[in-house]
Each structure stands twice: as structure tokens, then as C-alpha cells.
Amino acid sequence: MVIGGKFFNTDAHTYVMGILNVTEDSFSDGGKFVNPDKALKRVEEMIKEGVDIIDIGGESTRPGYIPVDAETEISRVIPIIEAIKERFDIPVSLDTQKSAVASEGVRAKVDIINDIWGLKGDPDMGKVIADGGVSCVLMHNRKDTDYVNFVDDVITDLSYSLSLAKKAGIEDDKIIIDPGVGFAKDTEQNLMIMNELDRLKLLGAPVLLAASRKSVIGNTLNLPVDERLEGTLALTALAVTKGCAFVRVHDVKANKRVIDMLEAVYGRDKH
């Protein structure tokens, strides 16, 4: 697939999406990059570390998060997006669940809209993505946890998101799916869906794993958020072995080294 004018060989390589939260209350790095100069410095650092995509979020979606209105979110993310686009040659993803924010992001030349509701939240999101001609990440999420057969139900939910994308006119080669680790799932279910990542590939879209520093690691290893690097690296290694096309992470350098080492062993080709 082509994102931001760059070719991504999603069948043969795992790419790194670096997290840049310009929020006060994100669970791991809230408040660190609210200042535009600090945000741009972090982008420059991630590029030097080998990041492939920058993912910008202006609203925390951690458990118990306080929603912000579209205007506040726009004021946080759009200046940063514009500054990145002016200074760097790197694809940019906008992490938002609001079509109004996504629309402003498209105007600011973002390359991906990363929607935690997989088009099921805001009814206008699919149209904004299709009309903008941008790529998208469709994440698994739901308002209840009334699963009958957990893994099958996640696959069914993602299939529905894919059908919404098709109905909206989003092209197949612009869609990435995300199992939604940490959303509408307990620790056991998070571990279960990650063990089934290869099954998600059967839906026909590249898979992104976004598990960096999340509570599944903290609960499994009994560790606070600032001691979850090793757990994150283990899950990135899992993503490579399961054939995921992308990992969304905070620690770019360490995760990229894990990917490069594993791909050297497995013989996967970046090109």
C-alpha cells in the first residue's frame, strides 16, 4: 500500500508507527509533548530512530478518560500536523474518533485517520476518509463486553467495520485493521486476541498491533507504566512472527531493533 507517497510492503515487513500524544492526560506520556517545540523535537528523534509513520493524538482514550470537544482537539493537533508536514518527509496519522477533527486533519494533509471505533462511532467518519482519499486504521471496539465466542466476535465486529468502509467508498488498499488491545477486553481477552493475530490477517487487510506499555503488560508482569518496555518488545516480536504489518509504539529505537533482528532471522524483505 502507498501512504503519504511512500510504498509499504505490508506482506513482507513490520513497520513502526511512533506515538506522539499532544494531550495532558494520556496514560503513559500525558503532558510531555503539549509544547510544539518539544513535539517537533520528539518527531525528529523518532525519525532518526527509524520510525515509518508518526501517529498524533489530541484526546486521551485511556480507561476513564475525559472527552474533549472537537474544537479543543483540533487546536491541539492541527498546528503540530502542519508543522510536521512543513519540516519533515514522513507519513502522518491522526488518531481521532471525531469526523470534524478528521476533516481538519485531511485539510492539513494527514495520510491516515486512525479511528478507535472502526467507523462505528461517528456516522460521518467513513465519508471524510473516502472523500479525502486517505488511508485509515479501523480498530476493534464495542460498547459492551457481551461476547459469545470472543475471537469469533472480534472478527465479526472487524468484518462489519470493513463493510462500513466499503459502503463509504474507502478503497481496499487504504485500510489497516487493529484488534483493539485494551478496548472492551479484559487482560485474558487481550492476550487471547494477540495469540490469534494471524487469524485477523484472513480478513484481507494489513494488521496493526497497538499494545505499547498497555495495561495487559502491567497486569501480566505486575509492572507500572514506566517499566513496561520489555513486555512491549515481546509483543512486537509476536507481531513480527504473526505477520503484522505495523506496530504502534512509544519507544521507536528499541522496537525497530527487535523487528530488524527478527526479520534478519526470518528472511523477511523490507522492500
N, C-alpha and C positions, 0 to 999 in steps of 0.2 A: 504494500500500500504506500501511497505518497502522502506525506504530512508536511505541510509548510515547505513544499518544494523539494523535500528530501525523501529518498526511497528507503523504505523499511522492509527488509526481507523477513517477514514475520514467521515464515516457516523454518527459518534456519538460524535465528539469533534471538536472544533475550535482550531487550533494550531497557535502558534506565530512564525512568521518569522521576525527576527530582522535585521534592515538595518545597514550595515556598508559601507559607501561610502568612498573610498580612492581616492577621487578626490579633485581638487582645487575649483570647481565651482558648486557643487550640490546645489539645490535651498535652502535647509534647513541647511545642516551641512557641506558644502563645506570647505575643508581645515582642519577640526577638527581632522581627523584620518589618514592623509597622513603619519605621522610618525609611523613606525611599532610598536614601543613600546606603543604608545597611542592607536593604533588599537587593539593590543592584550589585553591591559587593558580594552578596551571597550567590547571586546568579553567576557572576564572574568566577567565583570559586568553583561552583558546580561544573561550569563549562571546562575549566582546567582539569577537573577530576574525571571528565569524560561523560557527563550527562548527555542524554539524547533529546529529552523534552523537559521543559520546565512547566510544572503544574501549579497554578496560582489559585489560592482560595481566600475569599474575603469574609467567609462566615464559618465559624466552627460547627462541625457536626458531631462532636464528641457526645457521649451519653450525658443527658441533662443540659445540653447546650441551650443558650438563649438566642432565639432567632433575631435577625436584624432585618430591617426593611430594605427594599431594593435600592433605594437612593443611597443608603449608608454603604451597602455592599459595593455599589458602582463607584462611589467616591474612594473606596479603598483599593479596588483592583485596576480600574481603567488607567489611572496615571502610571502605575507600575507596568502594565502591559505595554502602553505606548512607549515608555522609556526603554523597556527591553527590546522592543521591535526597532527602536531607533539606534540602539547601541550594539546589539548582538544579532548574529545569524543563527538563531536557534528556534525550533518549533515551540509554540506556547499553548498550553492547555489551560482552560478556565474551569475551575471546579465550582459549579453553581447548580442550584435546583430551581432557579427562577428564570423564566423566559425573558423577562425585561432586562436582567443582568446579562444573560447570554446574548441578547440582541446588541447591547452596547459592546460586548466583547467582540462580536463579529465585526462591528464597525471599527473596532480598534485592531483588527487583523489577527485575532487569535486563530489558531489552527485546529483546536479540539475543544469541544464542550464536554465536560466530564459531569454527568448527571447522576447523582446518587439515587434517584428514583427510576432510572431506566425508562424515561418518558411517561411514567405513570402518575407523576405528581402534578406538574403544570401542563395543562392540555395544549398549550401553545409551543411547548419546547421543541417538539418534532419539526414543526413548520419553520421555526427560527433556524434550526440546524440545516434543514434541507434547503431553504432559500439562501442561506449563507454559503452553502457548498463546503462546509467544514466537516471534519471528522467528529466522531463522538465516542465516548465511553458510556456504555449502558450498564449500570451497576444493579445487582440484585438487592432488592429491599422490599419490605412489606410492612403494613401497619399492625399485623398480628403475627403471632408465632404458632398458629394452629396448623402445624404441619401434619399430614397423614403419613407420607413417606418422604422424609426430609430431603434427600438428594434429588429424588424424582420431582418433588415440588419446586425446588430451586430451579431445576432445568425447565420445568413448565413455565415458571414465572419469567425466566430469561427468554424463553421462546415467545412469550406474549410481548415482551419489550421489543424483540426483533420484528414481530408482526406490526407493532405500532410504528417502528422505524420505516418499514416497507410502505405502510399506508401513508406515511407523511412524505414519502418520496426520497428518503435518505438512501444513497447508493450503498450496495453491499460492501464495496471496498473502502467505505468510510466508517465502518462500525467495529468497535472493540467491545468485548464483554468483560465484566468484572463480577466475581462471585459474591462480593459484598461482605468480606470478613469484618466482623464486629457490628453488623447491622441486622437486627431481627434474628439473632443467633446467639446461643449460649456458647460457652467455651468448648464443650464437646462437639457441638454442631460446627463451630468454626474449624476445629481440627478435622472433622469428617469431610467437610466440603473441600478442604485443601488436599485431602487424600484422593479426591475424585476430580482434580483439575483436568486430567486427561479426558474425562467424560464430557466436560464442558466444551472441549475443542470440537466435539462431534456436532455442535450447533452450527459450525461453519464459519465462525468469526474468531479472530485472534483474541487470546485471553490475557488480561492484565491481573496481576496479583498485587493487592494493596494491603499489606499486613504489617508494615514497618512500625515497630515499637508499640503495637496494639495490645489490648488487654489480654488477648488469647496467649500472648507470650508472657505477660506479667502473671497471669493466673496459673499457667503451666509451670513456670520456673520460680514462681513466688518472688518476683523482682519488681522494683519500682520502674517508672518510665525511663529514667536516665541510665538504667543498667540492662537494656534490652537489645543491645547491638548483636550479641552472639545469636540470640533467638531469631532476630531479623535475618541475619546471614544464613542461618539454617533454612529459613523459609524461602529465601532467594535461591539457595541451592535446590530446594524442592521444586521451585518454579522452573528452573532450567531443566531438571530431569523430567518434568511433566510436560515440557514443550510450550510453556507460556511465552508469549511474545514480548511482554512488558512486566516490569516490577516498578511499583511506585514507592519510593523510599526517601528517608531523610538523609542518610549517610551514603552519599554517592560513591566516594572513592572505595570504601570497603566493599560495598555491594558489587561494584563493577569488577573488582579484583576476583571476587568469588565467581562471577559469571565467566570472566576470561579464563580462569583456571579450569573450570568445569568444561567449558567449550573446547579448550585445548585437549582435554581427555576424550571427550565425546566426538570431536572432529566436526562440530557444527561450524558452518561458514557464515561470517558476518555479512558477506557480500551476496 
